[in-house]
Amino acid sequence: MNDKTVLVIEDEETLVEALRYNLAREGYRVATAADGEQALELAERERPDLVLLDLMLPKLDGLEVTRILRKRSSVPILMLTARATEVDKVVGLELGADDYVTKPFSMRELLARVRAVFRRQEMLKTGSATTDPSRRLSAGDLSIDLDTHQATLAGQPLSLKPREFDLLAFLVQNRGHAFTRDQLLERVWGYDYAGDTRTVDVHVRWLREKIEANPAEPTRILTVRGVGYRFAG
């Protein structure tokens, strides 16, 4: 048994039981909530290490729960959604969710995502213990401090979501190299199971809006046709 708590916010009883069983088998402590109001109460009391959040919930829907949770903490949020539209998923990401899994999903994929979140957290903890100067990156007027998790452009701080920061830092560290979307999901999101590559595209678009003089004609984060993206500096 490890010390990680996963809060499952889902009103479909069969799925809740399947998630509870499989997460417990992985060694996680599991708390469950069947509606948005109960979810917020449990999150306050349990202080979970990860939230699995259905978008379609009674009382308060998943988007509202995400908005409130993100005001209170930086706990990783993985959305579980049956909604097919890209808009709903992007809104969830914009409110602060880390990623989403579209129903129906395989339990293998879900557990891989959960492991990836905790693996990423451990990597960040390990990295924050060092003051190695090499953990400060720069590309022209763009500066990135890996220890403080802060980035500036022309001396002005950038407001980046955690995964935006991770993606930007990775691309800058590997400037000149082109990466496929699947490679970025593996290297930045930590997935050892194929994810939805649109997540990468959304985060690239957000970064371009923040660091490019003209996001429609980027000069820093370039699209490599037939491949993916690379940072040109």
C-alpha positions as CSV (number, residue, x, y, z in Angstrom):
1,M,0.0,0.0,0.0
2,N,1.4,3.4,-0.9
3,D,0.4,6.8,0.6
4,K,-1.4,8.1,-2.5
5,T,-5.1,9.0,-2.3
6,V,-7.2,9.1,-5.5
7,L,-10.6,10.8,-5.3
8,V,-13.0,9.3,-7.8
9,I,-15.9,11.7,-8.7
10,E,-18.4,9.7,-10.7
11,D,-22.1,8.9,-10.4
12,E,-22.1,5.7,-12.5
13,E,-22.0,3.0,-9.8
14,T,-20.7,0.2,-12.0
15,L,-17.8,2.4,-13.1
16,V,-17.1,3.6,-9.6
17,E,-16.8,0.0,-8.3
18,A,-14.5,-0.9,-11.2
19,L,-12.3,2.1,-10.6
20,R,-12.2,1.5,-6.8
21,Y,-11.3,-2.2,-7.3
22,N,-8.5,-1.6,-9.9
23,L,-7.0,1.5,-8.1
24,A,-7.0,-0.4,-4.8
25,R,-5.2,-3.3,-6.6
26,E,-2.5,-0.8,-7.6
27,G,-2.1,0.1,-4.0
28,Y,-3.9,3.5,-3.9
29,R,-6.3,4.6,-1.2
30,V,-9.6,5.5,-2.9
31,A,-12.3,7.9,-1.9
32,T,-15.5,8.4,-4.0
33,A,-18.1,11.0,-4.5
34,A,-21.3,10.7,-6.6
35,D,-22.1,14.4,-7.1
36,G,-20.3,17.8,-7.3
37,E,-21.1,19.1,-3.9
38,Q,-20.0,15.9,-2.1
39,A,-16.9,16.0,-4.2
40,L,-15.8,19.4,-3.0
41,E,-16.5,18.4,0.6
42,L,-14.4,15.3,0.3
43,A,-11.6,17.1,-1.5
44,E,-11.4,19.5,1.3
45,R,-11.3,16.8,3.9
46,E,-9.2,14.1,2.2
47,R,-6.6,16.3,0.4
48,P,-6.3,13.8,-2.5
49,D,-3.1,13.4,-4.6
50,L,-5.2,12.9,-7.8
51,V,-8.8,13.6,-8.8
52,L,-10.6,11.5,-11.4
53,L,-13.5,13.7,-12.4
54,D,-16.6,12.9,-14.5
55,L,-17.9,15.9,-16.4
56,M,-21.6,14.9,-16.2
57,L,-22.5,15.1,-12.5
58,P,-25.6,15.9,-10.4
59,K,-25.8,19.2,-8.4
60,L,-22.5,20.7,-9.7
61,D,-21.1,19.5,-13.1
62,G,-17.5,18.6,-13.6
63,L,-16.5,21.9,-15.1
64,E,-17.7,23.8,-12.1
65,V,-16.0,21.4,-9.8
66,T,-12.8,21.8,-11.7
67,R,-13.0,25.6,-11.5
68,I,-13.6,25.5,-7.7
69,L,-10.9,22.9,-7.1
70,R,-8.3,24.8,-9.0
71,K,-8.9,27.9,-6.9
72,R,-8.2,25.8,-3.8
73,S,-5.3,23.7,-4.8
74,S,-3.0,22.4,-7.6
75,V,-4.1,18.8,-7.3
76,P,-3.8,17.0,-10.6
77,I,-7.2,16.5,-12.3
78,L,-7.9,13.9,-14.9
79,M,-11.3,14.3,-16.5
80,L,-13.5,11.4,-17.4
81,T,-15.8,12.5,-20.2
82,A,-18.4,10.9,-22.5
83,R,-18.9,14.3,-24.2
84,A,-17.8,14.0,-27.8
85,T,-17.2,17.7,-28.6
86,E,-13.7,19.2,-28.6
87,V,-15.1,22.4,-27.0
88,D,-16.0,20.6,-23.7
89,K,-12.6,19.1,-23.4
90,V,-10.8,22.3,-24.2
91,V,-12.9,24.2,-21.7
92,G,-12.0,21.6,-19.0
93,L,-8.3,22.0,-19.8
94,E,-8.7,25.8,-19.7
95,L,-10.3,25.7,-16.3
96,G,-7.3,23.8,-15.0
97,A,-7.7,20.1,-15.6
98,D,-4.5,18.3,-16.5
99,D,-5.9,16.0,-19.2
100,Y,-8.9,13.9,-20.1
101,V,-9.9,10.3,-20.9
102,T,-12.9,9.8,-23.2
103,K,-15.4,7.1,-22.3
104,P,-15.5,4.3,-23.0
105,F,-11.8,3.8,-21.9
106,S,-9.9,0.7,-21.1
107,M,-8.9,0.3,-17.4
108,R,-5.3,-0.3,-18.7
109,E,-5.2,3.1,-20.2
110,L,-6.7,4.8,-17.2
111,L,-4.2,3.2,-14.8
112,A,-1.4,4.1,-17.1
113,R,-2.5,7.8,-16.9
114,V,-2.7,7.6,-13.1
115,R,0.8,6.1,-12.9
116,A,2.1,8.8,-15.2
117,V,0.7,11.6,-13.0
118,F,2.5,10.2,-9.9
119,R,5.7,9.5,-11.8
120,R,5.7,13.1,-13.0
121,Q,5.2,14.3,-9.4
122,E,8.2,12.3,-8.2
123,M,10.3,13.6,-11.0
124,L,9.4,17.2,-10.0
125,K,10.2,16.6,-6.4
126,T,13.6,15.1,-7.3
127,G,14.4,18.0,-9.6
128,S,13.4,20.7,-7.0
129,A,16.2,19.5,-4.7
130,T,19.0,20.8,-6.9
131,T,20.3,24.3,-7.6
132,D,22.3,23.2,-10.7
133,P,22.7,26.3,-12.9
134,S,21.9,24.1,-15.9
135,R,18.3,24.1,-14.6
136,R,17.9,27.6,-15.8
137,L,17.1,27.8,-19.5
138,S,17.1,30.7,-22.0
139,A,16.2,31.3,-25.6
140,G,16.5,34.9,-26.6
141,D,14.3,37.0,-24.3
142,L,12.6,33.8,-23.0
143,S,13.9,32.6,-19.6
144,I,12.9,29.4,-17.8
145,D,13.7,28.5,-14.2
146,L,13.1,24.8,-13.7
147,D,13.5,25.0,-9.9
148,T,10.9,27.7,-9.3
149,H,8.7,26.6,-12.2
150,Q,8.6,30.1,-13.5
151,A,9.1,31.6,-17.0
152,T,9.6,35.1,-18.2
153,L,9.4,36.8,-21.6
154,A,11.3,40.1,-22.0
155,G,11.5,40.2,-18.2
156,Q,7.8,39.9,-17.7
157,P,6.4,36.7,-15.9
158,L,4.4,34.3,-18.0
159,S,1.2,32.8,-16.6
160,L,1.6,29.2,-17.5
161,K,-0.4,26.2,-16.4
162,P,1.8,23.4,-15.1
163,R,1.6,21.3,-18.2
164,E,2.2,24.4,-20.4
165,F,5.4,25.0,-18.4
166,D,6.5,21.4,-18.7
167,L,6.0,21.4,-22.5
168,L,7.8,24.7,-23.0
169,A,10.7,23.6,-20.9
170,F,11.0,20.3,-22.7
171,L,11.0,21.9,-26.1
172,V,13.5,24.5,-25.1
173,Q,15.8,21.9,-23.6
174,N,15.6,20.0,-26.9
175,R,15.6,22.9,-29.3
176,G,16.1,22.0,-32.9
177,H,14.7,18.5,-32.5
178,A,11.3,17.6,-33.9
179,F,9.0,15.5,-31.8
180,T,5.8,13.7,-32.8
181,R,2.7,14.3,-30.7
182,D,3.0,10.8,-29.3
183,Q,6.6,11.4,-28.3
184,L,5.5,14.6,-26.5
185,L,2.8,12.7,-24.6
186,E,5.3,10.2,-23.5
187,R,8.1,12.6,-22.6
188,V,6.1,15.5,-21.2
189,W,2.9,13.9,-19.9
190,G,4.7,10.7,-18.9
191,Y,2.3,8.4,-20.7
192,D,3.4,4.8,-21.4
193,Y,0.1,4.3,-23.2
194,A,-1.2,6.1,-26.2
195,G,-3.2,9.3,-25.3
196,D,-5.3,11.8,-27.3
197,T,-2.8,13.8,-29.3
198,R,-5.2,16.8,-29.5
199,T,-4.1,17.5,-25.9
200,V,-0.7,18.4,-27.3
201,D,-2.1,20.6,-30.0
202,V,-4.2,22.6,-27.4
203,H,-1.2,23.2,-25.2
204,V,1.0,24.3,-28.2
205,R,-1.7,26.8,-29.2
206,W,-1.8,28.2,-25.7
207,L,2.0,28.6,-25.6
208,R,2.1,30.3,-29.0
209,E,-0.5,32.8,-27.8
210,K,1.8,33.6,-24.9
211,I,5.3,33.6,-26.4
212,E,4.9,34.3,-30.1
213,A,4.8,37.9,-31.5
214,N,2.3,36.6,-34.0
215,P,0.7,33.2,-33.0
216,A,-0.6,32.7,-36.5
217,E,2.9,32.8,-37.9
218,P,5.1,31.3,-35.1
219,T,8.8,31.6,-35.1
220,R,9.6,29.8,-31.9
221,I,7.4,26.7,-31.7
222,L,7.2,25.4,-35.3
223,T,5.0,22.8,-36.8
224,V,6.9,20.2,-38.7
225,R,4.6,18.9,-41.3
226,G,4.0,15.1,-41.1
227,V,5.9,15.0,-37.8
228,G,4.9,17.3,-35.0
229,Y,6.6,20.2,-33.3
230,R,10.1,21.6,-32.7
231,F,11.4,24.7,-30.8
232,A,13.5,27.0,-33.1
233,G,14.5,29.5,-30.5
